[in-house]
């Protein structure tokens, strides 16, 4: 009996073994809407210079948006640590199953990167716009 419990803990232990938290920085110029309406308290975060995945705050809720995989995962807000202007969270620490999503749309235009997805069960349309960083080295000296 004790051996079975030990084996269960040992096998379950790897499922709970997580990486270290990663710093997530807010994307200052991001735009975010739900059902074409502004959200009272929100933020769109990225790790380093990577914009995939994104960590999105909607009031007290956080979701992980994996753009290339076209998946959205709920994130337990109690596992997110606040450190100044950054959030600390391990991106592998999310449920196994993503939230059901329809109407997935991602487009990279010259000026902005768009991500749009509908959370099916809630009928909520998430709309994220991430303006591209301007490369001032290619700007004309006449633009100031």
FENNOR-V314264 format. One record per pair of residues at least 24 apart in sequence whose ideal C-beta (glycine too) atoms are under 6 Angstrom apart, sorted by the first residue. I is the first residue (numbers start at 0). J is the second residue. D is the distance in whole Angstrom. If there is no record, write none. Layout:
# FENNOR-V314264
I,J,D / I,J,D
This chain:
# FENNOR-V314264
17,89,5 / 17,92,5 / 18,89,5 / 18,91,6 / 20,87,4 / 20,88,6 / 20,89,5 / 21,46,5 / 21,90,6 / 22,85,5 / 22,87,6 / 23,54,5 / 23,86,4 / 24,85,6 / 28,130,5 / 29,129,5 / 30,128,4 / 31,127,6 / 32,126,5 / 33,123,5 / 33,125,6 / 34,123,6 / 34,124,5 / 44,86,6 / 63,93,5 / 66,105,6 / 66,114,6 / 69,103,5 / 70,97,4 / 71,97,6 / 71,98,5 / 71,100,5 / 72,97,5
